[in-house]
Amino acid sequence: MLAGAIGCLSATERDLLRNRTQQDRFQDACILTFLNRALDFRQGYRVGSCVPDVQAVHGTFGPLPWWNVIVQTEEETEAARAALGEGVLPIGFERDPGHAHRLLLVCRKPRTESLGMRAHFTFDLENPAHACELLLLARRSGVPIDLYAHSRNDQDEWEVESTHLGTLYAPIGQELADLITEAATDALNRAFPGARDCDHDRYEGVEVLAEALRLLPPAQVEHFSSGRRITASSHRDIEGGIVALSTDPPVTLSGFSRGICKVQQAGDSHGPRTRTLLPPPRTTGFVYVQRNPAFPSMLKIGYSDRLAEDRAKELSRTSVPFPFEVLFRAISSRPEDVERSVHRLLTAQRVSAEREFFNVDLETAIEAIRHCQGEATGITTWEPIPVIHRLRAGDRVVLPLKGGQLFTLTAYPHLLSSSADVLDFWQAHADGDLLEIHATRDPGHVAGISDNDPGADEDPVPFLDRDGTAQNGMLLGRERMVAGDRLIWFSDEKGPADARGVVFEADAFCQVTYRTSAPKQGPLGIPLLLNHLDRDIPDSLGAHIRDVLALDPPGLGSPQPSRR
């Protein structure tokens, strides 16, 4: 009966009832602060409305994200009317290559039998209002977009006539919601250090954020043809824009899910991410980015259980004039899941629903892959302590890390020891670093720097291709585990009260390697190694260590991961 009642709740209601982490509460407080500021501005606004010289404006209408697209030419107007009739693809993202702190959200209707349209909206992550707006946006399942046609009055060149063409509803996928939430939260944490871990007034929000928002020059954008006035947060010098797609090859929209001409239904929102914890992965594969010189503006993003170059050679035997070249590859424990997530995240830039080609730059593709890899195989996808994940001979595990995550290695000092000891602490130093574990029956295949093993400072797999040209990141740690050792993976990124720990147990000899593509340097200019800690051991990690030390000895009835 209770389950039936819960099933009748909307996503918004379920989100309100769930347990919230410290990070969730910080995000809630930031959104509240932002909405209070927007409400104060609307109530106190006394002067005429302002229309900026941009064609794509993001803002809020009351408590809802609401965007404007303004078309000016006949071709743009034709494309906008086609978008209203056919719908648009889910919103995508890009980075501004000239400004690392800017995030572009992209709305696109591909060219079909009618003209296509592409609009981009620019968010400045150094602007706290834009970061809060992204948090609010991620809670919704989509955003309404009013389309307007502007034309000059023949009698008065300074008078602009505005016609409301209609309202589109552009959907936001879960992958994009996760990405913009992470980007916005990181930006707010950088802007207001320590604010996340404070208790904020449930009605007033975050005081330091409120003060920062008061210093921003917001502007209202009103189009009298619709009567709708949105509040835009400091849009100046950050231009969005649109372009009509008239030269792209026509495609069909039948294979795409898309938004249509409607207004968002009340209560539509993204609920909390519900993760289905899959059986732990035990093999690895690659998610790759390839390009063919015949169509240099497009990138192919796929996955393979083999080397990426082998897949490229296979594809080059098809009806293409030139061989494919591999631009990037990422090793993953769940490459197929990562690939699917990337395809959903980049739907707005997908060339065709039936093809794995995307009109994106390489940096955007790499960011999408790394983000989706963390979502598919990161620490939240593994069942936490007290469940033990056993590593048996032949298993290969790739753990995508975030900077600041910690590892604790425990072991029984002697065969007859009654309790385990803590042997070592390790730390990840950058987002996107990888910890790889390879279990084997052969002790000659493992070596540890901390154990002074011969050859431990040599990289066992320095390249990811046969030609020895694709470097396998920078090796900054190589350690070994033996049967009975346990490794605790720890993260407190959501706050000390919501720290998470996952424990692995070696049932064989295990080679552990730590790699990075973005080495962090210490005070002496030397890259930080795996066993170099630049943060204190938190009390919450100590609690997880005590929980693991209290578990049954290896192989004696320890809890197992559920198989769902």
C-alpha positions as CSV (number, residue, x, y, z in Angstrom):
1,M,0.0,0.0,0.0
2,L,2.8,2.4,0.9
3,A,4.7,1.4,-2.3
4,G,1.6,2.2,-4.3
5,A,1.3,5.6,-2.6
6,I,4.9,6.4,-3.3
7,G,4.4,5.4,-6.9
8,C,1.7,8.0,-7.3
9,L,4.0,10.8,-6.3
10,S,5.5,13.1,-9.0
11,A,9.2,13.3,-9.5
12,T,9.2,16.7,-7.7
13,E,7.4,15.2,-4.7
14,R,9.7,12.2,-4.5
15,D,12.7,14.6,-4.7
16,L,11.3,16.6,-1.7
17,L,10.9,13.4,0.4
18,R,14.3,11.8,-0.2
19,N,17.2,12.2,2.2
20,R,19.4,15.1,1.2
21,T,23.1,15.3,1.4
22,Q,25.0,18.4,2.5
23,Q,25.7,19.2,-1.1
24,D,22.0,18.8,-2.0
25,R,21.1,21.2,0.8
26,F,23.8,23.7,-0.5
27,Q,22.3,23.5,-4.0
28,D,18.8,24.0,-2.6
29,A,19.9,27.1,-0.7
30,C,21.7,28.5,-3.7
31,I,18.5,28.1,-5.8
32,L,16.4,29.7,-3.1
33,T,18.8,32.7,-2.8
34,F,18.8,33.2,-6.6
35,L,15.0,33.0,-6.8
36,N,14.6,35.4,-3.9
37,R,16.9,37.9,-5.7
38,A,15.0,37.5,-9.0
39,L,11.7,38.1,-7.1
40,D,13.0,41.2,-5.4
41,F,14.3,42.6,-8.7
42,R,10.9,42.1,-10.4
43,Q,9.0,43.7,-7.6
44,G,11.3,46.7,-7.4
45,Y,11.7,47.2,-11.2
46,R,10.4,50.7,-12.1
47,V,11.9,51.7,-15.4
48,G,11.3,50.7,-19.0
49,S,12.0,47.3,-20.3
50,C,15.3,46.5,-22.0
51,V,15.9,44.3,-25.0
52,P,19.6,43.4,-25.5
53,D,21.3,43.2,-28.8
54,V,21.5,39.4,-28.7
55,Q,19.4,36.8,-30.4
56,A,19.5,34.1,-27.7
57,V,18.7,35.2,-24.1
58,H,18.4,33.0,-21.1
59,G,16.7,34.0,-17.9
60,T,13.7,33.2,-15.6
61,F,10.0,33.9,-15.7
62,G,8.9,33.7,-12.1
63,P,10.5,30.6,-10.6
64,L,11.0,28.9,-14.0
65,P,13.9,29.0,-16.4
66,W,12.6,30.7,-19.6
67,W,14.5,31.6,-22.7
68,N,14.1,33.9,-25.7
69,V,15.2,33.4,-29.3
70,I,14.9,36.5,-31.6
71,V,15.0,35.9,-35.3
72,Q,15.6,38.8,-37.7
73,T,15.9,37.6,-41.3
74,E,13.4,35.8,-43.5
75,E,15.5,32.7,-43.5
76,E,15.7,32.7,-39.7
77,T,12.0,33.2,-39.4
78,E,11.3,30.3,-41.7
79,A,13.6,28.1,-39.6
80,A,11.9,29.2,-36.4
81,R,8.5,28.4,-37.8
82,A,9.8,24.9,-38.9
83,A,11.1,24.3,-35.4
84,L,7.7,25.1,-33.9
85,G,6.1,22.6,-36.2
86,E,8.6,19.8,-36.0
87,G,10.2,20.2,-32.5
88,V,13.8,20.5,-31.4
89,L,16.3,17.9,-30.1
90,P,17.3,17.7,-26.4
91,I,19.6,20.5,-25.3
92,G,23.3,19.8,-25.6
93,F,26.5,21.5,-24.4
94,E,29.7,22.9,-25.8
95,R,32.7,24.8,-24.3
96,D,33.8,28.3,-25.5
97,P,37.3,27.6,-26.7
98,G,38.4,31.2,-25.9
99,H,36.9,31.2,-22.4
100,A,37.4,28.2,-20.1
101,H,34.8,29.5,-17.6
102,R,32.0,29.7,-20.2
103,L,29.5,26.9,-20.9
104,L,27.3,27.0,-24.0
105,L,24.0,25.2,-24.1
106,V,22.8,24.3,-27.6
107,C,19.3,24.0,-28.9
108,R,19.0,22.5,-32.5
109,K,16.4,21.5,-35.0
110,P,18.2,19.6,-37.8
111,R,17.5,20.5,-41.4
112,T,14.8,18.2,-42.7
113,E,12.6,19.0,-45.7
114,S,12.5,22.4,-44.0
115,L,15.2,24.6,-42.8
116,G,17.1,23.8,-39.6
117,M,18.0,26.1,-36.7
118,R,20.7,26.1,-34.1
119,A,20.7,28.5,-31.1
120,H,23.3,28.7,-28.4
121,F,23.0,30.3,-24.9
122,T,26.1,31.4,-23.1
123,F,26.6,30.9,-19.3
124,D,29.4,32.5,-17.5
125,L,30.4,30.1,-14.6
126,E,32.2,33.0,-12.9
127,N,28.8,34.8,-12.6
128,P,27.1,33.3,-9.6
129,A,23.7,34.1,-11.1
130,H,24.4,32.0,-14.1
131,A,25.7,29.2,-11.9
132,C,22.4,29.3,-9.9
133,E,20.4,29.4,-13.0
134,L,22.1,26.2,-14.2
135,L,21.2,24.5,-10.9
136,L,17.6,25.5,-11.4
137,L,17.6,24.4,-15.0
138,A,19.0,20.9,-14.0
139,R,16.0,20.4,-11.8
140,R,13.6,20.7,-14.7
141,S,12.9,18.2,-17.5
142,G,13.2,21.0,-20.1
143,V,13.0,24.7,-20.7
144,P,10.3,26.8,-22.6
145,I,11.7,29.0,-25.4
146,D,9.7,31.9,-26.7
147,L,10.4,32.6,-30.4
148,Y,10.1,36.2,-31.6
149,A,10.5,37.8,-35.0
150,H,11.9,41.3,-35.0
151,S,11.6,43.7,-37.9
152,R,12.3,47.4,-38.4
153,N,9.4,49.7,-38.9
154,D,9.5,51.2,-42.5
155,Q,8.4,54.6,-41.1
156,D,10.8,54.7,-38.2
157,E,14.1,52.9,-38.5
158,W,14.6,53.1,-34.7
159,E,11.3,51.3,-33.9
160,V,11.5,47.5,-33.7
161,E,8.3,45.5,-34.2
162,S,8.2,42.2,-32.3
163,T,6.0,39.3,-33.2
164,H,5.6,36.3,-30.9
165,L,5.8,33.2,-33.2
166,G,5.2,30.6,-30.5
167,T,6.8,28.7,-27.6
168,L,9.0,25.7,-27.9
169,Y,9.7,23.2,-25.2
170,A,13.3,22.0,-25.3
171,P,14.0,18.8,-23.3
172,I,16.9,18.4,-21.0
173,G,18.3,14.8,-20.6
174,Q,19.5,13.4,-17.4
175,E,23.1,13.3,-18.6
176,L,23.1,17.1,-19.3
177,A,21.3,17.7,-16.0
178,D,24.1,15.9,-14.2
179,L,26.8,17.7,-16.1
180,I,25.5,21.2,-15.6
181,T,24.8,20.5,-11.9
182,E,28.4,19.4,-11.4
183,A,29.8,22.4,-13.3
184,A,27.6,24.9,-11.4
185,T,28.3,23.4,-8.0
186,D,32.0,23.4,-8.6
187,A,31.8,27.0,-9.7
188,L,29.9,28.1,-6.6
189,N,32.3,26.1,-4.3
190,R,35.2,28.0,-5.9
191,A,33.5,31.3,-5.6
192,F,32.4,30.8,-1.9
193,P,34.9,28.4,-0.2
194,G,33.4,26.7,2.8
195,A,29.8,27.8,2.1
196,R,28.8,24.3,1.3
197,D,29.5,22.9,4.7
198,C,27.6,25.7,6.6
199,D,24.0,25.4,7.8
200,H,22.0,28.0,5.8
201,D,18.7,29.6,6.8
202,R,15.9,27.7,5.0
203,Y,14.2,31.0,4.1
204,E,17.1,33.4,3.5
205,G,19.5,31.0,1.7
206,V,23.3,31.6,1.4
207,E,24.2,35.0,2.7
208,V,27.5,35.5,0.8
209,L,25.8,34.5,-2.4
210,A,22.9,36.9,-1.8
211,E,25.5,39.7,-1.4
212,A,27.2,38.7,-4.6
213,L,23.9,38.7,-6.5
214,R,23.0,42.1,-5.2
215,L,26.1,43.5,-6.9
216,L,25.2,42.2,-10.3
217,P,23.3,44.4,-12.8
218,P,20.3,42.3,-13.9
219,A,18.0,43.3,-16.8
220,Q,14.5,42.5,-17.7
221,V,13.6,41.5,-21.3
222,E,10.0,42.1,-22.3
223,H,8.3,41.5,-25.6
224,F,4.9,43.2,-25.7
225,S,3.6,40.7,-28.3
226,S,3.6,38.0,-25.6
227,G,3.3,40.1,-22.5
228,R,5.9,37.8,-20.9
229,R,8.8,39.5,-19.1
230,I,11.9,37.4,-18.2
231,T,14.7,38.4,-15.9
232,A,18.1,38.0,-17.4
233,S,21.1,37.9,-15.1
234,S,23.9,40.1,-16.3
235,H,23.9,39.1,-20.0
236,R,26.1,41.9,-21.1
237,D,29.2,41.0,-23.2
238,I,28.1,37.4,-23.3
239,E,26.2,37.0,-26.6
240,G,24.1,34.0,-27.5
241,G,23.0,33.6,-31.1
242,I,21.2,31.6,-33.7
243,V,21.8,30.4,-37.2
244,A,19.6,28.9,-39.8
245,L,20.8,25.6,-41.2
246,S,20.3,25.7,-44.9
247,T,23.3,23.8,-46.2
248,D,23.3,20.7,-44.0
249,P,22.2,17.4,-45.7
250,P,18.5,16.8,-44.8
251,V,17.7,14.1,-42.3
252,T,14.6,12.6,-40.8
253,L,13.6,13.4,-37.2
254,S,11.8,10.0,-36.8
255,G,14.7,8.4,-34.9
256,F,15.2,11.3,-32.5
257,S,13.2,12.0,-29.3
258,R,12.5,15.7,-29.4
259,G,10.7,18.6,-27.7
260,I,7.6,20.1,-29.3
261,C,5.6,23.3,-29.3
262,K,4.1,23.4,-25.9
263,V,4.4,24.9,-22.4
264,Q,5.9,22.8,-19.6
265,Q,3.4,20.9,-17.5
266,A,3.4,21.7,-13.8
267,G,5.4,19.3,-11.8
268,D,7.7,18.1,-14.6
269,S,11.2,17.9,-13.3
270,H,14.2,15.7,-12.9
271,G,13.9,13.6,-9.8
272,P,17.1,12.4,-8.1
273,R,19.2,10.1,-10.2
274,T,18.1,6.6,-9.4
275,R,21.0,4.3,-10.0
276,T,20.5,0.6,-10.8
277,L,23.6,-1.0,-9.3
278,L,24.8,-3.4,-12.0
279,P,27.0,-6.5,-11.3
280,P,30.5,-5.2,-10.9
281,P,32.3,-5.0,-14.2
282,R,35.3,-7.3,-14.6
283,T,36.5,-6.5,-18.1
284,T,37.6,-3.4,-20.0
285,G,37.1,-1.8,-23.4
286,F,37.5,1.6,-25.1
287,V,35.3,4.5,-25.9
288,Y,36.9,6.2,-28.8
289,V,36.8,9.4,-30.9
290,Q,37.6,9.0,-34.6
291,R,37.6,11.3,-37.6
292,N,37.6,10.7,-41.3
293,P,39.3,13.3,-43.6
294,A,36.4,13.1,-46.0
295,F,34.2,14.9,-43.4
296,P,36.6,16.7,-41.1
297,S,33.9,18.7,-39.2
298,M,32.3,15.5,-37.9
299,L,33.6,13.1,-35.1
300,K,32.6,9.5,-34.7
301,I,32.1,8.4,-31.1
302,G,31.8,4.7,-30.4
303,Y,33.1,1.8,-28.3
304,S,35.0,-1.4,-28.8
305,D,36.3,-4.3,-26.8
306,R,39.4,-4.2,-28.9
307,L,42.0,-1.6,-29.5
308,A,40.6,1.6,-31.0
309,E,43.0,1.3,-34.0
310,D,41.7,-2.1,-34.8
311,R,38.1,-0.8,-34.9
312,A,39.3,2.2,-37.1
313,K,40.9,-0.2,-39.6
314,E,37.7,-2.2,-39.7
315,L,35.6,0.9,-40.4
316,S,38.0,2.1,-43.0
317,R,37.1,-1.0,-45.1
318,T,33.6,0.4,-45.6
319,S,32.5,2.9,-48.2
320,V,34.7,5.8,-47.1
321,P,37.4,7.4,-49.3
322,F,40.0,7.7,-46.5
323,P,41.1,5.7,-43.5
324,F,39.7,6.7,-40.1
325,E,42.1,8.3,-37.6
326,V,41.8,7.8,-33.8
327,L,41.9,11.1,-32.0
328,F,41.2,9.9,-28.4
329,R,40.4,6.8,-26.5
330,A,39.4,6.2,-22.9
331,I,39.6,2.8,-21.2
332,S,36.5,1.9,-19.2
333,S,34.9,-1.0,-17.3
334,R,31.6,-0.3,-19.0
335,P,32.4,1.1,-22.4
336,E,29.0,0.4,-24.0
337,D,27.2,2.2,-21.1
338,V,29.5,5.1,-21.4
339,E,29.0,5.3,-25.2
340,R,25.2,5.3,-24.8
341,S,25.4,8.1,-22.3
342,V,27.6,10.2,-24.5
343,H,25.3,9.7,-27.4
344,R,22.4,11.0,-25.3
345,L,24.4,13.9,-24.0
346,L,25.4,15.0,-27.5
347,T,22.0,14.4,-29.2
348,A,21.8,18.1,-30.1
349,Q,25.0,17.8,-32.2
350,R,24.2,14.3,-33.7
351,V,24.2,14.3,-37.4
352,S,21.7,11.5,-37.9
353,A,19.8,9.2,-35.4
354,E,21.2,6.2,-37.3
355,R,24.8,7.2,-37.3
356,E,27.4,7.8,-34.6
357,F,28.7,11.1,-36.0
358,F,28.5,14.4,-34.2
359,N,29.2,18.0,-35.1
360,V,31.3,18.8,-32.1
361,D,34.9,19.8,-31.4
362,L,37.3,17.3,-29.9
363,E,37.4,19.0,-26.5
364,T,33.7,18.8,-26.1
365,A,33.7,15.1,-27.1
366,I,36.5,14.3,-24.5
367,E,34.6,16.2,-21.7
368,A,31.4,14.3,-22.5
369,I,33.2,10.9,-22.4
370,R,35.0,11.7,-19.1
371,H,31.8,12.9,-17.5
372,C,29.8,9.9,-18.6
373,Q,32.6,7.6,-17.5
374,G,32.3,9.0,-14.0
375,E,28.5,8.6,-14.1
376,A,28.7,5.0,-15.4
377,T,31.5,3.6,-13.2
378,G,32.3,6.2,-10.6
379,I,32.1,5.6,-6.8
380,T,28.3,6.0,-6.6
381,T,27.8,3.0,-9.0
382,W,29.4,0.6,-6.5
383,E,27.6,-0.7,-3.5
384,P,29.1,0.8,-0.4
385,I,30.6,-0.7,2.8
386,P,29.8,-3.3,4.2
387,V,29.5,-5.0,0.8
388,I,32.8,-6.4,-0.3
389,H,33.8,-6.5,-4.0
390,R,36.1,-9.4,-4.6
391,L,38.8,-9.3,-7.2
392,R,39.5,-12.7,-8.7
393,A,42.2,-13.7,-11.1
394,G,41.5,-12.3,-14.6
395,D,39.4,-9.4,-13.3
396,R,40.2,-5.9,-14.7
397,V,38.7,-2.8,-13.0
398,V,39.0,0.8,-14.1
399,L,38.0,3.4,-11.4
400,P,37.5,7.0,-12.7
401,L,38.5,9.4,-9.9
402,K,37.9,12.9,-8.7
403,G,40.6,15.1,-7.2
404,G,40.7,14.6,-3.4
405,Q,39.3,11.1,-3.3
406,L,41.3,8.8,-1.0
407,F,42.3,5.1,-0.8
408,T,43.2,3.1,2.3
409,L,45.0,-0.2,2.0
410,T,44.6,-2.7,4.8
411,A,46.2,-6.1,5.2
412,Y,46.8,-8.9,7.7
413,P,50.5,-8.7,8.8
414,H,50.9,-12.4,9.2
415,L,49.0,-15.5,8.2
416,L,47.8,-16.1,11.7
417,S,47.0,-12.5,12.5
418,S,43.6,-11.9,14.1
419,S,43.2,-8.4,12.8
420,A,44.2,-6.3,9.9
421,D,46.4,-3.2,9.9
422,V,46.4,0.0,7.8
423,L,49.3,-0.2,5.4
424,D,49.0,2.9,3.3
425,F,47.0,6.0,2.3
426,W,46.7,7.1,-1.4
427,Q,45.1,10.2,-3.0
428,A,43.8,11.1,-6.4
429,H,45.0,14.6,-7.4
430,A,42.8,15.5,-10.4
431,D,39.4,14.9,-11.8
432,G,39.6,12.2,-14.5
433,D,42.5,10.3,-13.1
434,L,42.2,6.6,-13.3
435,L,43.0,3.8,-10.8
436,E,43.3,0.4,-12.6
437,I,43.3,-2.9,-10.9
438,H,44.4,-6.1,-12.7
439,A,44.1,-9.4,-10.8
440,T,46.3,-12.3,-11.8
441,R,47.5,-15.7,-10.5
442,D,51.1,-14.9,-11.4
443,P,53.0,-13.0,-8.7
444,G,55.6,-12.2,-11.4
445,H,53.1,-9.9,-13.1
446,V,52.8,-7.5,-10.2
447,A,55.2,-5.0,-8.5
448,G,54.9,-2.2,-6.0
449,I,56.9,0.9,-5.5
450,S,56.2,0.9,-1.8
451,D,57.5,-2.7,-1.6
452,N,60.7,-1.8,-3.4
453,D,60.0,-4.5,-6.0
454,P,62.4,-4.6,-9.0
455,G,61.0,-2.8,-12.0
456,A,58.1,-1.2,-10.0
457,D,58.9,2.2,-11.4
458,E,58.4,1.0,-15.0
459,D,55.0,1.3,-16.7
460,P,53.6,-2.1,-17.6
461,V,51.3,-0.7,-20.3
462,P,52.9,2.6,-21.5
463,F,50.8,2.8,-24.7
464,L,47.3,2.0,-25.9
465,D,48.2,1.1,-29.4
466,R,50.6,-1.3,-31.1
467,D,52.6,1.4,-32.7
468,G,53.6,2.9,-29.4
469,T,52.3,6.4,-30.2
470,A,49.2,6.7,-28.0
471,Q,50.5,7.3,-24.5
472,N,48.6,5.7,-21.7
473,G,48.5,8.8,-19.5
474,M,51.3,9.5,-17.0
475,L,52.0,6.7,-14.5
476,L,52.2,8.3,-11.0
477,G,51.7,5.2,-8.9
478,R,52.2,1.5,-9.1
479,E,51.4,-0.7,-6.1
480,R,50.5,-4.4,-5.5
481,M,47.9,-6.2,-3.4
482,V,48.0,-9.9,-2.4
483,A,45.1,-12.2,-1.4
484,G,43.4,-10.9,1.7
485,D,44.3,-7.3,1.3
486,R,41.5,-4.8,1.2
487,L,41.3,-1.4,-0.5
488,I,38.9,1.3,0.7
489,W,37.8,3.9,-2.0
490,F,36.6,7.0,-0.2
491,S,34.9,10.2,-1.3
492,D,33.5,13.1,0.8
493,E,32.8,15.4,-2.2
494,K,29.1,15.7,-1.0
495,G,30.1,16.7,2.5
496,P,31.6,15.0,5.5
497,A,28.2,13.7,6.7
498,D,27.5,12.1,3.4
499,A,30.9,10.4,2.8
500,R,30.9,7.2,0.8
501,G,33.2,4.2,1.0
502,V,33.6,1.2,-1.2
503,V,35.8,-1.8,-0.3
504,F,37.6,-4.2,-2.6
505,E,39.2,-7.5,-1.5
506,A,42.0,-9.2,-3.3
507,D,41.5,-12.9,-4.0
508,A,44.6,-13.0,-6.1
509,F,47.7,-11.0,-6.8
510,C,46.6,-7.5,-8.0
511,Q,48.5,-4.9,-9.9
512,V,47.3,-1.4,-9.0
513,T,48.3,1.5,-11.3
514,Y,47.4,5.2,-11.0
515,R,47.4,7.4,-14.1
516,T,46.6,11.0,-15.0
517,S,46.3,13.1,-18.1
518,A,46.6,16.3,-16.0
519,P,49.5,16.0,-13.5
520,K,49.4,18.3,-10.5
521,Q,52.7,19.6,-9.3
522,G,53.9,19.9,-5.8
523,P,55.8,22.8,-4.2
524,L,59.1,21.6,-5.9
525,G,57.5,21.3,-9.3
526,I,57.4,17.5,-9.2
527,P,54.2,15.7,-10.2
528,L,52.2,14.5,-7.1
529,L,52.4,10.7,-6.8
530,L,49.6,8.4,-5.6
531,N,51.0,8.1,-2.1
532,H,51.5,11.8,-1.7
533,L,48.7,13.3,0.5
534,D,48.0,17.0,0.3
535,R,44.9,16.9,2.5
536,D,44.2,15.7,6.1
537,I,42.7,12.3,6.8
538,P,39.0,13.2,7.6
539,D,37.2,11.7,10.6
540,S,34.6,10.2,8.2
541,L,37.4,8.1,6.6
542,G,38.4,6.9,10.0
543,A,34.9,5.7,10.6
544,H,34.9,3.8,7.3
545,I,38.3,2.2,8.2
546,R,36.9,1.0,11.5
547,D,33.9,-0.5,9.7
548,V,36.2,-2.4,7.3
549,L,38.5,-3.6,10.1
550,A,35.4,-5.0,11.9
551,L,34.3,-7.1,8.9
552,D,34.8,-10.8,8.9
553,P,38.3,-12.0,7.8
554,P,38.7,-12.6,4.1
555,G,36.7,-15.5,2.7
556,L,34.6,-16.0,5.8
557,G,31.0,-14.9,4.9
558,S,31.6,-11.3,4.1
559,P,28.6,-9.6,2.5
560,Q,28.5,-9.9,-1.3
561,P,27.3,-7.4,-3.9
562,S,23.7,-7.9,-4.9
563,R,23.1,-9.2,-8.5
564,R,20.3,-7.0,-9.9
